[in-house]
Amino acid sequence: QVQLVESGGGLVQPGGSLRLSCAASGSIFSIYDMGWYRQAPGKQRELVATITRGGSTNYVNSVKGRFTISRDNAKKTVYLQMNGLKPEDTAVYYCNADMSVPQRIVYWGQGTQVTVSS
């Protein structure tokens, strides 16, 4: 059974940091693009950052300079380092991965809550 499991969410004060992890497991042939999305209460899910298998990255403007996406292909894991967190970053964060299993399918994690509050 192929799945993505996220970890690392929690409660942090404004200006603080968190590191999210998302590990893929199961019978996976290849992993292509991986990414992080978030959904705040009452809002649509939005893209936060993506990373290709070769390491090229893309960020939504609101997190540029504060968040860093990275991946470890050997561990089938994608990370999101979040620094300088703001209350508006509060959301459920979801990872996704475009994988060959061997069919080409985009999988989603279950989500992890990030709350930024004093």
C-alpha atoms as one frame of an Amber mdcrd trajectory, in Angstrom:
protein
   0.000   0.000   0.000   1.500   3.295  -1.106   1.150   6.176   1.295   2.586
   9.518   2.346   2.985  10.147   6.065   3.584  13.662   7.358   5.045  14.761
  10.671   6.378  17.865  12.372   3.367  20.116  12.764   2.430  21.848  15.994
   1.953  25.114  17.828   4.631  27.783  17.527   4.900  31.465  18.430   5.194
  34.126  15.727   8.745  34.299  14.461   9.384  30.683  15.357  10.351  27.722
  13.191   9.043  24.276  12.345  10.256  21.530  10.051   7.712  19.319   8.321
   8.596  15.903   6.929   6.708  13.676   4.529   7.852  10.119   3.846   6.607
   7.921   1.028   6.342   4.187   1.541   5.112   1.143  -0.339   5.824  -0.302
  -3.758   7.118   2.784  -5.567   8.959   2.731  -8.868   9.813   6.420  -9.133
   8.974   9.730  -7.466   8.791  12.817  -9.647   7.667  16.218  -8.353   6.915
  16.562  -4.647   5.217  19.469  -2.958   3.588  21.086   0.025   0.153  22.681
   0.045  -1.854  24.267   2.844  -5.462  24.964   3.640  -6.564  27.529   6.191
 -10.090  27.486   7.661 -12.605  28.821   5.160 -10.045  29.038   2.367  -9.088
  26.954  -0.631  -6.038  24.735  -0.582  -3.045  26.603  -1.975   0.366  25.644
  -3.252   3.218  26.454  -0.866   6.264  24.955  -2.569   7.280  22.266  -5.028
  10.525  20.481  -5.830  11.475  18.370  -8.823  13.440  15.131  -8.656  16.493
  17.106  -9.742  16.043  19.684  -6.982  14.500  22.651  -8.793  12.168  24.542
  -6.477   9.183  26.848  -6.712   7.509  28.872  -3.940   4.373  30.917  -3.474
   5.365  34.572  -3.047   4.135  34.794   0.538   6.714  32.267   1.807   9.743
  33.171  -0.315  12.760  33.832   1.847  11.151  32.160   4.878  10.391  28.572
   3.802  12.746  26.058   2.210  11.653  22.844   0.510  14.118  19.984   0.131
  14.068  16.263  -0.499  16.089  13.130   0.130  15.475  10.808  -2.805  17.111
   7.830  -1.078  14.729   8.210   1.863  11.739   9.069  -0.379  11.143  12.066
   1.863  10.336  15.725   1.300  10.875  18.426   3.918   9.590  21.937   4.514
  11.705  24.124   6.755   9.571  27.044   7.912  11.263  30.030   9.539   9.871
  33.391  10.541   6.404  31.951  10.930   3.452  34.332  10.932  -0.121  33.871
  12.181  -1.285  33.831   8.562   0.759  30.671   8.023  -1.694  28.816  10.263
  -3.225  25.991   8.244  -3.316  22.263   7.680  -0.275  21.418   5.577  -0.456
  18.578   3.046   2.341  16.990   1.092   1.894  15.414  -2.294   3.999  13.352
  -4.630   3.720  12.428  -8.294   4.744   8.779  -8.316   5.020   5.780 -10.599
   3.561   2.742  -8.813   3.903   1.775 -11.737   0.902   3.818 -12.889   1.528
   7.541 -12.700  -0.540   8.756  -9.725  -0.443  11.820  -7.476  -0.724  10.854
  -3.830  -1.598  13.099  -0.890  -0.691  12.892   2.760  -3.239  13.099   5.564
  -2.267  16.622   6.594  -0.556  18.078   9.639  -1.771  21.118  11.600   0.491
  24.150  11.924  -0.709  26.857  14.309   1.170  30.126  14.742  -0.056  32.012
  17.775   1.205  33.807  20.847
